[in-house]
Structure formats: C-alpha cells, structure tokens
Amino acid sequence: MEHVLLQMHSVGICGSDVHYWQHGRIGDFVVTKPMVLGHEAAGRVVKVGSAVKHLKPGDRVAVEPGVPREMDEFFKSGHYNLSPTIFFCATPPDDGNLCRYYKHSANFCYKLPDNVTFEEGALIEPLSVGIHACRRAGVTLGSTVLVCGAGPIGLVCLLVAKAMGASKVVITDLSADRLSMAKELGADFQLTVRREDQPVDLARKVEAMLEAQPHITIECSGVESSVQTAIYATGPGGVVVLVGMGSEMTTVPLLNAAIREVDIRGVFRYCNTWPMAIAMIASGKVNVKPLVTHRFRMEEAAQAFETTRQGQGVKVMLKCDRDDQNP
C-alpha cells in the first residue's frame, strides 16, 4: 500500500558495507544469513502502492534507508533514528538496495529536482551524516571547526560546516591526497598527521593555525588517539561530536573535558535531513559531485568493493541500470 518499487540507478559504497563484507559484523549487528548490501542510493519509481499520493512512475528519488517500524517515543519526539526496531538498509537482518529493483516505504523516498543527478541523490545519505553531525555540534555563523579525518564522512562534515556558516575549518588526516581533496572542497587549513604524533601536540598545532582553540570538533575517524586530540583541541565550553566508530572501549582524557565544560556528543546516522540535503544540493550551496572518484557497473561489484577496501579515491559509485550509466 505505502510502498514504491524502484529501479535502482546509483548506489554508493560505504565503509560499513565493506566491513560487513570483510568481517560479517559491526558491534552487535551480526550477519547470520546472506544479506544485500547498499544504503546510499537513488533510483526511478516504477510502480506505486495504492495509498501513495506524492510519487508517480518515472519520478527520480533519493532513498532514506532508515524506516521506523513503530510509532514509539523516539518516533514521536522526532528522533526516529534512535528507535530500537527501525528498519535500515544493509544492517542485519535487513537487506540493502544494491540491486536492480528494490521496494521501499514511499514516505522515505524523496523526489529529486531536475537539476540534481542520481549520483547526487545517492550522496544525500553520506551528506545527511554531515548535516546531523553539524546540527548536533551546533555549527552556526562564525563557528571555528576542527574535523578529524578526511574520508567521505569527514569531507561531507567539512562541506556542511562551511555551508552552515563556519568561518574557519581545519581538517586532519594521514593521507596527503585526502587533504588535497579537502582543500579543493573549501577547507581553510589542512593538517597532515603521522601515527607517532602526540594528541596534545596536534591540539597545539590546531590552535596555532586558528589562532585560538576551535569551538567545535567533529571526530570522523574513530581512532583512539584522534578522539584524544579532539578533546584536547576543543576550546573551553565547546563541543566534541563523535561520528567515527572505533573500539567499544576507548581511553580518553575525560577529566580534561569535564573541567573545561567540553560537551561530548554522539551521533547515530541522521534524522530529518533529506529535504535540507536536497535543497542544499539543488541550490548549489553544497557541491558533492567531486566526491565521486570511481564508477563501476553493477556486474563489477567485486572490483568496486575491493577499490573501496583499499582506500582508493573517495566515493565509489555502482551503476545499477544497464541502460543508463550516466551520473
């Protein structure tokens, strides 16, 4: 009734897809039977359920992969991403949408304007992580921001922070290539880190670049030393947002944060971000196109996953429509 059948067009590969493929689990989410991967997706509506009013066959849509199964307190309060029973593409046991055809809740399919490509539609999913992280961080006009990690998620956090009014953004990474991409996308400062660097020293370097400690740090690596750097670097009364997922137990300078009133906030996916993300892309406020560095036909999925696993490029896109391989 409330569903639409989609012909999938473009599906991005996420680090989590690769992790499930390689390790069969992420935390408590364990793959126990075959599972379709893919959750960064856009496609074309083929059929609509009888109750669907806002979509019709031929519409191009971006897919929000998390669909609440019940109207619980989280749903009612607008935090449906926290609902324990939520359906989520490619999180066991729920199948993802890296396939030719896929059925999804119509309420979580968003029509794309004509000037937004399918690939941009697929990139709304990672962009949404950046929007949710920046909202949780309270990024606003004039904020100074440190982003730890310049992978796909670090880069979308950079893009969104700048779009939301951040005056200066510093971004860190081990990879010079990723930092040059960050520079192209608008980072004001890039800091190359080495594995042997001490968190306190890195924090001082950030302060020297900005001529002050940042108001906000968005940690996108999950690496223990990077979380430590995030806390040391953030100014008193500031906010650290943890986006990257590392080990369950992580040693951090908690007292340092406590006595300086540095808030540490978590992020789990996103909620209520698709309309804003579409508007940001359609209006030109955010340009996600440079993030796509590799494209593969669906038949080349194994090669595409291997490319992502090796950390080549930034975002790898799979093309699911045999007759339309365009962006």
C-alpha positions in Angstrom: 0.0 0.0 0.0 2.5 2.6 1.2 5.5 1.3 -0.8 7.1 2.1 -4.1 9.0 -0.2 -6.4 12.2 1.5 -7.6 14.6 0.7 -10.5 17.9 1.4 -8.8 20.3 3.7 -10.6 23.3 4.7 -8.5 24.4 3.2 -5.2 27.5 4.4 -3.3 29.7 2.0 -1.3 30.1 2.9 2.4 32.8 1.7 4.8 30.2 -0.2 6.7 29.3 -2.2 3.5 32.9 -3.2 3.2 33.2 -4.0 6.9 30.2 -6.4 6.8 31.6 -8.0 3.6 35.0 -8.5 5.3 34.1 -9.2 8.9 30.4 -10.2 9.0 29.6 -7.9 11.9 29.7 -4.3 13.2 29.3 -4.3 17.0 26.1 -6.1 17.9 24.9 -6.2 14.3 25.9 -9.7 13.1 25.3 -11.1 9.6 23.8 -14.6 10.1 22.4 -15.2 6.6 23.0 -13.8 3.1 22.3 -10.0 3.0 22.1 -7.5 0.2 24.4 -4.6 0.8 24.0 -0.9 -0.2 22.3 2.0 1.5 23.5 5.2 -0.3 21.0 5.1 -3.2 18.9 6.8 -5.8 16.6 5.3 -8.4 13.5 5.8 -10.5 9.9 4.9 -9.4 8.5 2.0 -11.5 5.3 1.3 -9.5 3.5 2.9 -6.6 1.2 1.4 -3.9 -2.5 2.3 -3.9 -2.1 4.7 -0.9 0.9 6.6 -2.4 0.0 10.2 -3.4 3.2 12.1 -3.6 5.1 9.9 -6.1 4.3 8.5 -9.6 6.1 6.2 -12.0 9.0 7.9 -13.6 9.9 10.1 -10.6 13.5 10.2 -9.7 14.1 9.7 -6.0 16.7 9.6 -3.3 16.2 6.8 -0.7 16.4 7.4 3.0 17.5 3.9 4.2 16.2 4.1 7.8 12.4 3.5 8.2 10.9 3.3 11.6 8.8 0.2 12.2 6.6 1.6 15.0 5.4 4.9 16.3 7.4 4.7 19.6 8.5 7.6 21.8 11.6 8.2 19.7 9.5 8.5 16.6 7.0 10.9 18.3 9.8 13.1 19.5 11.4 13.4 16.1 14.4 11.1 16.9 13.3 8.2 14.8 16.9 7.2 14.1 17.1 6.1 17.7 14.1 3.7 17.5 15.5 0.3 18.5 13.2 -1.5 16.0 14.0 0.7 12.9 14.4 -0.9 9.5 17.8 0.0 8.0 19.1 -1.0 4.6 22.1 -3.3 4.8 22.1 -3.6 8.6 21.5 -7.2 9.6 19.0 -8.7 9.2 17.6 -6.0 6.8 18.6 -6.2 3.1 20.0 -3.2 1.4 19.3 -1.7 -2.1 22.4 -2.6 -4.2 20.2 -4.4 -6.7 18.3 -3.8 -10.0 14.9 -3.4 -8.4 14.0 -2.5 -4.8 10.8 -1.9 -2.8 10.9 0.9 -0.1 8.5 2.9 2.0 7.2 5.8 -0.1 7.4 8.2 2.8 11.2 7.7 2.8 11.7 8.3 -0.9 12.3 11.9 -1.8 11.7 13.3 -5.3 14.8 14.8 -6.9 14.6 18.2 -8.7 15.6 18.0 -12.4 18.9 19.7 -11.7 20.0 17.1 -9.2 21.6 13.9 -10.7 21.0 10.3 -9.4 24.6 10.3 -8.1 24.0 13.4 -6.1 20.8 11.8 -4.9 22.8 8.8 -3.6 25.3 11.1 -2.0 22.5 12.6 0.1 22.9 9.7 2.5 26.5 10.5 3.5 25.7 14.2 3.3 23.0 13.6 5.8 25.6 12.3 8.3 27.4 15.6 7.9 24.2 17.6 8.4 23.2 15.6 11.5 26.7 15.9 13.0 26.8 19.7 12.4 23.3 20.1 13.9 24.4 18.1 17.0 27.5 20.2 17.2 25.6 23.5 16.9 27.6 24.8 13.9 26.5 28.3 13.2 27.7 31.6 11.6 31.3 32.2 12.7 31.9 28.8 14.2 35.5 27.6 14.1 35.6 23.8 13.5 38.2 21.0 13.6 37.3 18.0 11.5 39.4 14.9 12.3 39.6 12.6 9.3 39.2 13.4 5.6 37.5 10.3 4.4 34.0 10.6 2.8 32.3 11.5 6.1 35.0 14.0 7.2 34.6 15.7 3.8 30.8 16.0 4.0 31.2 17.4 7.5 33.5 20.0 6.1 31.1 20.9 3.3 28.1 21.2 5.6 30.1 23.1 8.3 31.1 25.7 5.7 27.5 25.8 4.3 26.1 26.4 7.8 28.4 29.4 8.3 31.6 28.1 9.9 34.2 30.8 9.4 37.3 28.5 9.6 37.6 24.8 9.2 40.8 22.8 10.0 40.8 19.2 8.7 43.3 16.4 9.7 44.3 13.1 8.0 47.2 10.8 7.5 46.7 11.0 3.7 48.0 14.0 1.8 45.7 13.0 -1.2 42.7 13.2 1.0 43.8 16.6 2.4 44.3 18.0 -1.1 40.7 17.0 -1.9 39.6 18.7 1.4 41.4 21.9 0.3 39.6 21.8 -3.1 36.3 21.4 -1.2 36.9 24.5 0.9 39.0 23.6 4.0 40.8 26.6 5.3 43.6 24.6 6.9 44.9 21.1 6.4 47.0 19.3 9.0 48.9 16.1 8.0 49.1 13.8 11.0 51.6 10.9 11.5 50.8 7.8 13.5 53.5 8.8 16.1 52.2 12.3 16.7 51.1 13.0 20.2 47.4 14.2 20.7 48.5 17.2 22.9 51.0 18.3 20.2 48.4 18.0 17.4 45.9 20.1 19.5 48.6 22.8 19.9 49.1 22.8 16.1 45.4 23.3 15.5 45.3 26.2 18.0 48.3 27.8 16.2 46.5 27.5 12.8 43.3 29.0 14.1 45.0 31.4 16.5 42.5 30.0 19.0 41.1 26.7 20.0 38.1 25.6 17.8 34.6 25.9 19.2 33.7 22.6 17.7 35.5 19.4 16.8 33.8 16.7 14.7 35.7 13.4 15.0 35.2 11.2 11.9 37.9 8.5 12.3 37.0 6.6 15.5 40.7 6.2 16.2 41.5 6.4 19.9 44.4 9.0 19.5 42.2 11.1 17.3 39.4 11.2 19.9 42.0 12.3 22.4 43.2 15.0 20.0 39.6 16.2 19.6 39.1 16.7 23.3 42.4 18.4 23.9 41.9 20.7 20.9 38.4 21.9 21.6 38.1 25.2 23.5 36.5 25.5 26.9 32.7 25.4 26.7 33.0 23.8 23.2 31.5 20.6 21.7 33.1 17.4 20.5 30.9 15.3 18.3 31.8 11.6 17.8 30.9 10.4 14.3 33.6 7.8 13.6 33.1 4.4 15.2 36.1 2.8 16.8 36.5 0.2 19.5 33.9 -0.3 22.2 36.3 0.8 25.0 38.3 3.9 24.3 40.7 5.7 26.6 40.1 9.4 26.6 41.1 12.4 28.8 37.6 12.7 30.3 38.6 14.9 33.2 40.2 17.4 30.8 36.8 17.7 29.0 34.9 17.8 32.3 36.8 20.6 34.0 36.7 22.7 30.8 33.0 22.0 30.2 33.6 20.5 26.8 30.5 18.6 25.8 30.9 15.2 24.1 28.0 14.2 21.9 27.3 11.1 20.0 25.9 10.7 16.5 23.8 7.7 15.2 23.1 8.1 11.5 20.7 11.0 11.0 17.0 12.1 11.1 15.0 14.7 9.2 17.9 15.6 6.9 16.8 14.6 3.3 14.7 17.7 2.5 17.5 20.0 3.7 20.2 18.0 1.8 18.2 18.1 -1.4 17.7 21.9 -1.0 21.4 22.4 -0.3 22.5 20.5 -3.4 19.8 21.9 -5.7 20.6 25.5 -4.7 24.3 25.0 -5.3 25.1 25.7 -1.6 26.9 22.4 -1.4 28.7 20.6 -4.3 29.1 16.9 -3.6 30.0 15.9 -7.2 33.7 15.9 -6.7 33.3 13.2 -4.0 32.6 10.5 -6.7 36.1 9.3 -7.8 35.3 5.9 -9.2 32.3 4.3 -11.1 31.6 0.6 -11.8 28.9 -1.3 -13.5 26.9 -3.5 -11.1 28.5 -6.5 -12.7 31.8 -5.2 -11.5 30.7 -5.0 -7.8 33.6 -7.2 -6.5 36.1 -4.8 -8.1 34.2 -1.8 -6.8 34.3 -3.2 -3.2 38.0 -4.0 -3.5 38.7 -0.5 -4.6 36.9 0.9 -1.6 38.6 -1.6 0.8 42.0 -0.4 -0.4 41.0 3.2 0.3 41.4 4.3 -3.3 39.8 7.6 -4.1 36.9 8.9 -2.1 33.4 7.6 -3.1 32.9 4.6 -5.3 29.6 4.5 -7.1 27.9 1.4 -8.5 25.6 1.8 -11.6 22.6 -0.5 -11.4 20.7 0.5 -14.5 22.0 -1.4 -17.6 20.5 1.2 -20.0 21.6 4.3 -18.1 25.2 4.6 -16.8 25.1 8.4 -16.6 25.7 10.2 -13.3 
